[in-house]
Amino acid sequence: MIDEILRAGLDAPRKQRHTVKRIFARLSDEHTMIDVSYQVVRAYVAARKPEIRTEAGHGPAEVFVPQSHRPGMEAEADFGEVAIRLRGTTP
């Protein structure tokens, strides 16, 4: 039931999407689910919402892009002025 609510909210405007509080209220009112706590619903929605968005093509599958470079093959540098005191003297 929660997955259906989340899928229906994918195309709804942001202000009209169901909050976890509203989903919990609907489960209690419409489906008489009195043995499920708010915390369980909140944890489930937090886990499933990104998965459902990805399945529907609304979100990135991965946000981390692993990179592999051989040591010394690429470098990144920032330029700026630096004052170094080496053995008590400034060159």
Secondary structure, DSSP 8 states (H G I E B T S, - for coil): -HHHHHHHTTSS-GGGS--HHHHHHHHHHHH---SS-HHHHHHHHHHHHHHHHHHTTSS-S-S-------TTT------------BTTB--
